Amino acid sequence: MKNLYEKIIQSLRRKVVNEFHRIYYYSNVWDRTYFLGKRILKCPLDLWTYQEIFFELKPDVVVECGTRFGGSAYYMARLFDWIGQGRVITIDIESHEQVEEKRPLHERITYLIGSSTDRAIVEQVRALIQPHEKVLVILDSDHSARHVLEELRLYHLLVSTGSYLIVEDTNINGHPVLPRWGAGPMEALDTFLTENQQFVVDSKREKFMMTQNPRGYLLKVK
Ligand SMILES: C[S@@+](CC[C@H](N)C(=O)[O-])C[C@H]1O[C@@H](n2cnc3c(N)ncnc32)[C@H](O)[C@@H]1O
């Protein structure tokens, strides 16, 4: 009886959180969210999760696929200023001139222009990382399942054991927003997890209940 009651409460909570998620997402507030004046396309709850991970892990390098305005790269660079170490390599297919806002300059940020799945870009990223460095990777570029799966297959090799491979925007295609979007990051992640046993979904990184990256915090365990 107690079990059934708990299950009902859990399902009601999930419904409330999903409803809030949809209200939040469809308000487009994520498109007018700023960090120190820089536009950043992330949910503040996820940014707090990033902060917790970075402080615990103290990565030497974060590789980010998908720069947009550079707000997330700048946020991470400023976190690293506080932590006292760390740098960001961020990749975007669009040049600085193609985006409508000036990307921030910071000594901890290296911008690379090109497709994240272009082998020449992957090689450039590799060349910027020393073998002993602790690396965390964030995938936040083209959100089609095909592209994300290719990124997962290319970039998981860079992630250090004990570190994270974060797949952004797994919430689209009905998880719980944009149900008709088509196969996206969540579907890519599912395929990747069936072919790779080195990573597990770290659900404790979803403790704030709403995340734009459900099941997207992948911990490299071996
Ligand atoms: C969701 S935005 C990134 C948001 C940013 N990380 C933030 O949180 O503020 C996605 C970006 O991916 C870029 N993009 C799309 N396809 C790409 C590709 N094949 N390689 C690299 N970047 C790509 C787009 O130009 C866009 O700027």
The ligand as an ORCA input file, in Angstrom:
! r2SCAN-3c Opt
* xyz 0 1
  C      22.544     25.650    -28.984
  S      23.732     26.657    -29.751
  C      25.072     26.648    -28.592
  C      24.731     27.385    -27.342
  C      25.860     27.688    -26.389
  N      26.624     26.505    -26.043
  C      25.285     28.289    -25.128
  O      24.948     27.519    -24.201
  O      25.157     29.517    -25.031
  C      24.256     25.625    -31.060
  C      25.408     26.154    -31.897
  O      25.894     25.028    -32.644
  C      26.391     25.504    -33.868
  N      26.495     24.372    -34.832
  C      25.534     23.838    -35.614
  N      26.036     22.822    -36.333
  C      27.340     22.688    -35.984
  C      28.389     21.829    -36.361
  N      28.213     20.874    -37.288
  N      29.591     21.990    -35.774
  C      29.795     22.949    -34.849
  N      28.840     23.810    -34.460
  C      27.631     23.688    -35.016
  C      25.420     26.595    -34.288
  O      26.052     27.469    -35.190
  C      25.075     27.221    -32.927
  O      25.868     28.359    -32.698
*
